[in-house]
Amino acid sequence: VTADSAPDLDLPDRISVVLLCGVLGHLDAEGRARLWRRLTRRLAPDGLVIVELMQFARPLVLPETRLATARAGRHRYEWSFGGAPDGTQDAVM
């Protein structure tokens, strides 16, 4: 977990597996191209890239839903998901 944007992440020299979950749809074309270039240069010859795509036919409002909760020491981590198209009353960004 990091606060950095995906195209600018500090990556190791060699990567065996890449999991992109909820990432690509939030990047513009330039950000996606930059991320793919950086991953391609580092991906091992037999490496694997797994991409999660949400195949919605049209923009829609998805109410925030908690997907997972985990504890690590004194910290509690929650993973939630939600979204709305720009310009709707529920839009956050």
C-alpha positions in Angstrom: 0.0 0.0 0.0 1.4 3.4 -1.0 0.3 6.9 -1.5 2.2 7.2 -4.8 0.5 7.0 -8.2 0.9 3.7 -10.0 2.9 5.0 -12.9 5.5 6.5 -10.5 5.9 3.7 -8.0 9.4 2.7 -6.9 9.7 -0.7 -8.5 12.3 -3.5 -8.1 14.6 -4.2 -11.0 12.9 -7.5 -11.7 9.3 -8.4 -11.3 7.8 -12.0 -11.5 4.1 -11.1 -11.1 2.1 -7.9 -11.4 -1.4 -7.7 -10.1 -3.4 -4.6 -11.2 -6.6 -4.4 -9.3 -8.7 -1.3 -9.6 -5.8 0.7 -11.2 -6.0 1.1 -15.0 -9.4 2.7 -15.1 -8.2 5.6 -12.9 -5.2 6.4 -15.2 -5.3 8.6 -18.3 -3.7 7.3 -21.5 -0.3 8.8 -20.7 -0.3 7.3 -17.2 -1.3 3.9 -18.5 1.4 4.0 -21.2 4.1 5.0 -18.7 3.1 2.3 -16.3 3.1 -0.4 -19.0 6.6 0.8 -20.2 8.0 0.6 -16.7 6.5 -2.8 -16.0 7.5 -4.3 -19.4 11.2 -3.4 -18.8 11.2 -5.1 -15.4 8.9 -8.2 -16.0 10.8 -11.5 -15.9 10.8 -13.4 -19.2 8.3 -15.9 -17.7 6.5 -13.2 -15.7 2.8 -12.9 -15.3 0.5 -9.8 -15.4 -3.0 -10.1 -14.0 -5.4 -7.2 -14.7 -8.8 -6.8 -13.1 -11.3 -5.0 -15.3 -14.8 -4.0 -14.2 -16.8 -4.6 -17.3 -19.6 -2.2 -16.9 -21.6 -1.2 -20.0 -22.1 2.3 -18.8 -21.0 4.6 -15.9 -23.0 4.0 -12.8 -23.2 4.7 -9.1 -21.7 2.0 -6.9 -22.4 2.5 -3.2 -19.4 2.2 -0.9 -19.0 -1.3 0.3 -16.4 -2.7 2.7 -14.7 -5.7 1.1 -12.2 -6.7 3.7 -10.8 -5.8 7.1 -7.5 -7.0 8.6 -5.5 -6.2 11.7 -1.7 -6.0 12.0 -0.5 -5.2 15.5 -2.3 -2.1 16.7 -3.5 -1.1 13.2 -6.7 -2.0 11.5 -6.9 -1.9 7.7 -10.1 -1.7 5.8 -10.6 -2.1 2.0 -13.7 -0.6 0.6 -15.0 0.1 -2.9 -17.4 2.6 -4.3 -17.7 5.0 -7.2 -19.8 7.4 -9.2 -19.5 9.0 -12.6 -18.2 12.6 -12.6 -21.0 15.1 -12.3 -23.4 13.0 -10.2 -24.5 14.0 -6.8 -22.6 11.1 -5.2 -19.3 11.9 -7.0 -16.3 12.4 -4.7 -13.7 13.6 -7.2 
